[in-house]
Amino acid sequence: MKNIFLIMFASLLFFSCSQQSEISKQFNCTPTTFKNLEKVQDVKNLFSIEIPNTWKTNLYYDDLQSSIYTADTTKQLTESLLLDVTFINKNINFDTSFKLKQEQENLSKSLIKIKSEEITFLEKPTYFTVSKGKKGKFEYQVCHLFIKTNEQNFILAKAEIYGDSLVNKRVCDAFALLEKIKNIQ
């Protein structure tokens, strides 16, 4: 009986640890594990995220938003990942007008949309886009996740990946970290 319990517990533990988010599945991500994570909370105490403690992090806030900007500065830009997570005090709807505005912003930045879709992320309605372009002399991809936390607020999570080396792995690393966002509000 004891062995059956241990087997059931081990399989339950494996199942819960190996579950991937919908977006990670779409990008065929393999589970990513980061070491030495630290919890970073925004200035207004609205959300937190766990990030590697070796990353450089800056906090920003104003009347309408509160941001955590972080990057792995121990690596070259073309090997790194830049994350910007912002809690915005504003209503958001993923209607045609909103999607058109995203397209127009992409065009103004000479970005080409690779993929966009409405999904559930962190158990919340989310719209994501992945686009690619060139910034300075670097090719780059940018992923935006608009996470509707409630009727008055949303979180905009942005990941930027420069260069063409291990792009999908870095995108998957970004998703693994963004899955650690905790809405405190």
Solvent accessible surface area in square Angstrom, and as a share of the most:
residue,aa,sasa,rsa
1,M,191,0.85
2,K,160,0.68
3,N,107,0.55
4,I,99,0.50
5,F,131,0.55
6,L,96,0.48
7,I,118,0.60
8,M,125,0.56
9,F,108,0.45
10,A,58,0.45
11,S,65,0.42
12,L,116,0.57
13,L,94,0.47
14,F,148,0.62
15,F,120,0.50
16,S,66,0.42
17,C,96,0.57
18,S,39,0.25
19,Q,114,0.51
20,Q,56,0.25
21,S,25,0.16
22,E,74,0.33
23,I,0,0.00
24,S,7,0.05
25,K,124,0.52
26,Q,56,0.25
27,F,33,0.14
28,N,129,0.66
29,C,12,0.07
30,T,106,0.62
31,P,100,0.63
32,T,44,0.25
33,T,122,0.71
34,F,44,0.18
35,K,167,0.71
36,N,104,0.53
37,L,54,0.27
38,E,74,0.33
39,K,132,0.56
40,V,20,0.11
41,Q,65,0.29
42,D,3,0.02
43,V,66,0.38
44,K,74,0.32
45,N,85,0.43
46,L,33,0.16
47,F,0,0.00
48,S,2,0.01
49,I,1,0.01
50,E,62,0.28
51,I,0,0.00
52,P,11,0.07
53,N,79,0.40
54,T,89,0.52
55,W,27,0.09
56,K,117,0.49
57,T,42,0.25
58,N,77,0.39
59,L,84,0.42
60,Y,114,0.43
61,Y,120,0.46
62,D,55,0.28
63,D,132,0.68
64,L,115,0.57
65,Q,52,0.23
66,S,0,0.00
67,S,11,0.07
68,I,0,0.00
69,Y,85,0.32
70,T,2,0.01
71,A,12,0.10
72,D,13,0.07
73,T,83,0.48
74,T,100,0.58
75,K,107,0.45
76,Q,131,0.58
77,L,69,0.34
78,T,41,0.24
79,E,92,0.41
80,S,5,0.03
81,L,7,0.04
82,L,25,0.12
83,L,0,0.00
84,D,36,0.19
85,V,2,0.01
86,T,12,0.07
87,F,4,0.02
88,I,26,0.13
89,N,81,0.42
90,K,125,0.53
91,N,77,0.39
92,I,11,0.06
93,N,79,0.40
94,F,29,0.12
95,D,74,0.38
96,T,114,0.66
97,S,79,0.51
98,F,26,0.11
99,K,65,0.28
100,L,101,0.50
101,K,107,0.46
102,Q,25,0.11
103,E,59,0.27
104,Q,102,0.45
105,E,71,0.32
106,N,14,0.07
107,L,133,0.66
108,S,92,0.60
109,K,116,0.49
110,S,88,0.57
111,L,9,0.05
112,I,114,0.58
113,K,82,0.35
114,I,85,0.43
115,K,70,0.30
116,S,33,0.21
117,E,66,0.30
118,E,89,0.40
119,I,12,0.06
120,T,76,0.44
121,F,2,0.01
122,L,56,0.28
123,E,161,0.72
124,K,67,0.28
125,P,73,0.46
126,T,1,0.01
127,Y,10,0.04
128,F,0,0.00
129,T,7,0.04
130,V,2,0.01
131,S,1,0.01
132,K,94,0.40
133,G,12,0.12
134,K,118,0.50
135,K,92,0.39
136,G,73,0.70
137,K,164,0.69
138,F,61,0.25
139,E,95,0.43
140,Y,14,0.05
141,Q,40,0.18
142,V,5,0.03
143,C,2,0.01
144,H,33,0.15
145,L,0,0.00
146,F,15,0.06
147,I,1,0.01
148,K,28,0.12
149,T,11,0.06
150,N,57,0.29
151,E,107,0.48
152,Q,113,0.50
153,N,7,0.03
154,F,15,0.06
155,I,2,0.01
156,L,42,0.21
157,A,0,0.00
158,K,55,0.24
159,A,0,0.00
160,E,18,0.08
161,I,1,0.01
162,Y,15,0.06
163,G,13,0.13
164,D,125,0.65
165,S,53,0.34
166,L,125,0.62
167,V,29,0.16
168,N,75,0.39
169,K,108,0.46
170,R,13,0.05
171,V,5,0.03
172,C,9,0.06
173,D,16,0.08
174,A,0,0.00
175,F,0,0.00
176,A,17,0.13
177,L,0,0.00
178,L,0,0.00
179,E,55,0.25
180,K,62,0.26
181,I,7,0.04
182,K,119,0.51
183,N,60,0.31
184,I,80,0.40
185,Q,113,0.50
